[in-house]
């Protein structure tokens, strides 16, 4: 009889424990669920595309970048986008990287142009760039 009661107590304890774990699992899941806007605001670089063209100045000491930034976010708006420019040699060796801020507003689903005049390392033959950050507003 004692063994049977002990067995029932153990089974009851396991069932209660399982129920409590399932309830706490649901609240943890609910806490982890994020809205689309929250996801977009947490990682702006994932939703910003930077593209364009560049050309050297007459003296070959600087580059002029004519670029566009497209905000592919569904609802998040961004401002003050940080562009990271990578300078490459003729052999595509990375010479340097620098960051520049584009102080403008970039609403969801919109594309805006920007222009930068930047000094370049002497061996620089190519540029590459990408949006690496922004401020959500």
N, C-alpha and C positions, 0 to 999 in steps of 0.2 A: 504494500500500500504506500509506503514512504517513497519507494522508487517511482511509482506511478505519479504521485503528487509532484515529485521533483521534476519528472519529465514534463508534466503539464506546465509547471512554472517556467521551465526553460523554453518551451515552445511559445508560451505567452510573451515572455520577455523578448524573444527573437522577433515575433510578429510586431510588437510595439516598437522595437528598435527599427525595424524595416519601415514602418509607417512614418516614424519621425525622420528617418533619412530621406524618404521620398518627399516629404513636405519641405524639408530644408533644401533639397535639390531643386525643387520648383522655385523657391524664392531666389536661390543663387542664379538659376537660369534667367529669371525675370530681371534680376539686377544686371545681368550681362547683356541683355538685349538692348541694342542701341537703335535710335532712329537713323534714317538716311542722313539727315542733316548733321547729327552728331558724328557719324562716320566720316562725312566729307570735311567737317571742321577739324577733325583730329589729324588728317593727313592731306594737306592741301596739294603737295607735290604730286600725289597720285591722280589728281583731277586737273592739273594744269599742264598744257602742252606749249612749249616754246619752239618756234621755228623761224626761218627767215634766210637772209643772205648777208654776205659781208664783202667788203672790198678794202684794199689798203689805200692809204692816202698817197699823194704824189711822191713824198719823200721816203715812203716805206717804213715809217716809224710808228704808225698807228693804224688801227683798223676801224672802219665804220660799219656798225652792225645795224641792219634794217630788219627788225624782227616783229613777230606777232606772238601774242599770248592768248591762248584759247582756254576758257574756263569750261570744262566738261562736266562740272558738278551739276546735279539735278536741282538742288535748292540752295546750296551754300554760296555766299558771296565772299570774295576775297579782295584784299587791298595790299599794297606795298609788297609786291612779288619780288622774291630774291632770285636772280638769275646767276647761275654759276657758269662761267666761261672757262673753257679748257683750251690752252694754247698748245698746238702740235708743231713739231718740226717736219721737215720734208719727209723723214722716214717714219712719221707718225708717232714719234716719241713725245710723251707728255712733258712739256717744258715748265708749265705753271698752270695754276687755276686761281681765279679771282671771282669774288662775288660782287654783284651790283644790284641795287634796289631800284625797282621801277615804281615810283610813287604815283599810283593811280588806283582807281576802283575797277574791279573785274567782276561784274555781276554774273550769276549763273547763266550758262549757254551763250556767253558773248565772247567776241574776239576783239582785241585791241592791238594796235601797232605801237612799237617803241623804237627808239633810235639811240644808239650808244656810240660814242667815239672813245676808243680805248687805246692806250699805249700798249705796245706788244714787245715781247722779247725779240732780240735781233734775229734769232734763228727761226722765228715763227713763220710758218707757211700756211697753216690751216687753223680754223677755229671750230669749236663745238660748244654747244650750250644747252642748258636745260633749266627748267624752273625747279628750285629745290625747297622753297618755302614761301609762305604768305601768311597774312593775318586774316583770319575769318572775322567777318563783322555781320 
